[in-house]
Every structure is written in structure tokens, then in C-alpha cells.
Amino acid sequence: MTYQKALSRTVIFTSTVLFDREKIDKALLQMPDVPSEDTAMWWQILRNGHVAYGLKENLVIYRRPEKSLSSNKLRAITRIWGLYRKQEKMSVIASAACFCMWAVRAVWRRI
């Protein structure tokens, strides 16, 4: 997955990631102090020219508690919009385009 593709989806699951430390600068592996810091870090790594590769198999089983950070959809929307605008410094138009794709994919995953 490239940076551009990653902007419209949040599919990199932190607990299943492996890095090639010889290829990725250690400074890129620091999570920024922002909401959704894991997504911000993946975008940072990919923005610097790295590519993510996925497997088509489940590597973990994840249960989301009712009161988890990701269970509140309004907060999730706010966090993702903030990443586009503040972290990635994207225009309103570009943010809206990526956000719409993110929202469609988020709904589609839950159907």
C-alpha cells in the first residue's frame, strides 16, 4: 500500500506489523503525539516513500470494548478529519475526498 492509498483507509493494524529496520529510519517509527497516532505514523512512513505489504490472512483476533476509543464513531470521524487537515496539512477539498473514501470503506467493512 502506498501513501495515497493509505489516506483513504485505515487497514494497517499495529499489532501485526513487522518493519525492516535496515530500510526504515528509526525516526519514522516514532508515533506522533496526536489522536490516532498509529495511523499518523503509518502515513508518515508511507509518505517517505516506503510501501506496506499485507497478507490475506487473519493474524490477530481483536475485540473492541463498548467504551473503546474506536467505538465512538463521532470521535473517529473527528480524529481522521484532524489527521488530514493538521497532521497531513491537506486542503479542505483533498481532505474531503480522502475522508469520503475512508467513510465508504469504513461502512463497507461493517456490512
N, C-alpha and C positions, 0 to 999 in steps of 0.2 A: 504494500500500500504506500502510495506517495503522499506527500503533504496535502496536495489538492484534494485527493480522495478522502483523506482523514478528516478534513474540515467538515464533511457532510455526514460523518458517522463517528460514533464513539464505541468502537468494537475491540480496541486493544485492552485486554483485561490484565491488569497489573500483576496479579499473582501467577500468571502463566508465561511471563516474558523472560527471554534469555537475551543477553547482549553479547556482542563480540567486542570486548574491551580494547582490542587492538585497533578496531575501526572507529569506535565512538569515543570522542573526547570525554573524559571524566566530568568536565564542567557541564556538559549537556545532560548528565544523569542526575542533576540536582532538581528536585521538584520546586517550582516557584511558589512563593507564599501567596497563592490566590485560591479562591474556591475552584474545585475540580482540578486540583494541582496535577493529578495524574494525566489527565487529558492535555493540559497545558504542556507538560513535559514531553509527551509523545509528539505533539505538534512541533515543539522546539527541536527535537531530534530530527524529525522528518523534514522540517523547514531547512535544516542544514545539509540536505542532500542525501540523507540516509533513507533506505526503503525498508518497510516492515513486511515480513512474510508470515502468513498464517497457516495453520493446519486445519483440516476439515474433520476434527475430532474434538470431543469434549475432554478437557484436561482437568477441570475442577467442577465441583457442584457448589453452587452459590445460593444461599438462602438470604433473602432480603427481609429483615425485620420490618414490622409495620412502621416504626418511627425512624427508619434509617434516613440518611441524607438523601439518598436517591429515591425514596418513596414519595417525597413531596414533589409533585410534578411542576408546580408553580416555581418552586425554588430551582428545580433542574433547568427550567426554561430561562430563568434569570441568570443562573451560573453560565450556561452555554452562551447566551447573548453577551454577557460580560467578557467571556473569553474572546469572542470575535472582535468586540469593539475595543477593549482595553489591552488585553494580552497580545492579540494579533494585529491590533491597530488597523482593522479593516474599515472600509467605508460603510455607511448605512446600507447602501444597495448590495454590496458584496456580502455583508453580514446577513442581510435578509435572505439572499439567495441560498447561502450555505445553511442558514437556520431552517428554511423551508425544507430543504433536502434532509436535514437532520431530523426534523419533526416527522416527516413522512416515514423515514426509516425506523424511527422510534415506535411509531404506531404500528407499522407493518410487523415489527419483531414481536409485538404483543398479541397479534391476531392469531 
